[in-house]
Amino acid sequence: MTNMNRRSFLKTSALAAATTAFSGMLPTTNAAPEKTRRPAASNKRDLVMRMLDANVSHSYIPAGFFMHFPRNQRSGDAAIRAHADYFRATGMDFVKIQFEQSYPKCPDIKKPSDWRNIPVLDESFFEPTLHVIRGLMSELKSEALILPTIYGPYQMAKQAVHWKTLVAHANEDPEAVKRGMENVYLSVMKFVNAAVRLGVDGFYTCTQGGESNRLAARPVFENVVKTYDLLMMKQVAAATPFNILHICDHDGPYDTGDFAARFADYPGHIVNIPNEADGKHLSLSQAAALFQRPVMGGLDRKGVLATGTPAQIRATVRDLLRDAPDRVILAADCTVAPTTPIENLRAAIETAHTFRS
């Protein structure tokens, strides 16, 4: 591709020319002596699912990045087309579906006791996102895992009520706020159950609320946030074979000094990590040891990925992967900047694919 930012990528009609990255690019199996040799995976679905097998050597490193599309491409057939074109143009290894709906605003929640009035949503509320899932399942499930995004109940609740109000009420009377969080959890599960019935392979499950500038006090975090995160994520894990836990640092850092204690027992077959925790850099290898499972991430969404050249990105990815654990998916720490050039994402993904060949 020539220099191309997100907007020009989404407007061009020549996307088909950018979809050849994966053709013929299957892994070379160079199993370590202590690993079992297995037949090479035959498609992206198999390549990513192999990340869950600790008994094989992983000569292929999957990769994936995500971005929010323009508002006119966040629902309906336009959203299906945007997701599919982006998947093929970048060469990424799975289909991560953005969740672009918001919980209805609840302006009448003025005090903690008002949280009992937050509504439980009907499944029909989620139909715009379910429509996108159906379309992408039809078009891409034979090629790659289909993983819709789900936000934890805390994240959905702060769409209904400003986060400052939510945090203040949770600190004042966590038991009262929990009555509302239960309603939000029940709503999210209606979406989860509907998506499972459609046949999704898993979910990209997000958690927030434990940042040092949010519910930093551990007892409150565990009571109001973690309780419902775990209820949701355990049911998701029981219903689907492949789930990515995303510990989101969009709202602030996790420098409370107890990152491991907060999150190490969260479900998720893969963990998409922040780049820092407890005030220190969190490497992919450190995260793999902490969570005892495959990890995903490594690149700063605001760093060289967004501002560098493809050559600089290839060099950065090679340096990063030299110290990466065996089971790793290259990604950013969160959703990439909307102006990130597509050729930069493609360079990162291609470098990961060929690094161990």
Summary of the structure (lengths in Angstrom):
residues: 357
radius of gyration: 20.1
end to end distance: 23.6
largest distance: 63.2
contacts: 1191
relative contact order: 0.14
helix: 47%
strand: 10%
